[in-house]
């Protein structure tokens, strides 16, 4: 370790409330391993829960809650925060933090790492907001080609960015830390089993946003027998709409929303499920090339996976033989048939489950973080 690097300030910036973002948490822990004095900065969203970490955290208080004014307010406040703190290193997570992080790094003449978690300008939420999309694209075109150190989550996105901006993007995947799961959440206590048959718990974990296939899963539960239940962990702007759909289909006794689960407890809930789902729809380039964290969380918790046949997640699921990939256009009847056949074929289910155990040994943050540590240390050379 470079002695000059010891105890220098690093500020990690994101636009969420910090409680469930495991990627930025792992980044902060890696910075601590490199002897940085770390502060993670996010913002207060609704009733953000208190978090306790072994590094400092700070939430900017926001007046505006969504869309353009929220991002403008966040970046203005973040600039003043960064200029006041005078860090040695700034890590910008996604394009929505980059304006403030880049400008501050130029003023302070400090180091900057840009970590792009997705193709931000290609998310489906921007498809109908052409003017807003154009502004973000302009910001990306102006800043990204000037950056020296960039990271992203998979090879497909890295190649696209390199083609667009002629800038090298390192790949650091969203792999979980491998550790023994000592406590498994018991979902049977939350549901009534009217059929007295074996209970199967289907899990969606992640943002409750457009194009995640959650509504399809809800409708599929209607088709499946009464001993199949849906567990939804996470939050997002579609939550109210999804809750109304559950009530409309009279499924409140078979589907439960657990909201945000702190990252310290999330794996206990995942491990209690039967199958984990990642039914991303092909609504945009960002979704097409995505590799969701949840895929690796399911593997780490040793539950088989059913995912969309989009290239990055399909590659993981099929190469490691840990589940089934299905068409993004699959209907509820076909999906219900696949789920029923998998859960009632004990040999096939156990085959996938055993392969998740094997895959978790290599698809682990314990190995992947070495890439990030190398990138962090290289900025001092």
Order of alpha helices (4+ residues) and beta strands (2+ residues): beta-alpha-beta-beta-alpha-beta-alpha-beta-alpha-beta-alpha-beta-beta-alpha-beta-alpha-beta-alpha-beta-alpha-alpha-beta-alpha-beta-alpha-alpha-alpha
